[in-house]
């Protein structure tokens, strides 16, 4: 119970900190990109959708190896859609998973 109160409090504090006191809107400008995605089929789809929310470095620093294939990247893309609300259609999600699992093995 105590831990859930702390989490709720912290989430509320984060919300308050991010809201301007006067209710005015503000524009967030992301810093310049510091990484590039590896070339390959469907790279432009990954650049369009993944780069809209986070740096390419988030992708390029993910773990690699035989345990991080299609299933890993499918779970990551699904998380971006279902948890973070990324507006990615099923056909584009498949293209992204295909690209990531091939380019970042």
Secondary structure, 3 states (H helix, E strand, C coil): CHHHHHHHHHHHHHHHHHCCCCCCCCCCCCCCCCCCCCCCCCHHHHHHHHCCCCCCHHHHCCCCCCCCCHHHHHHHHHHHHHCCCCCCCHHHHHHHHHHHHHHCC
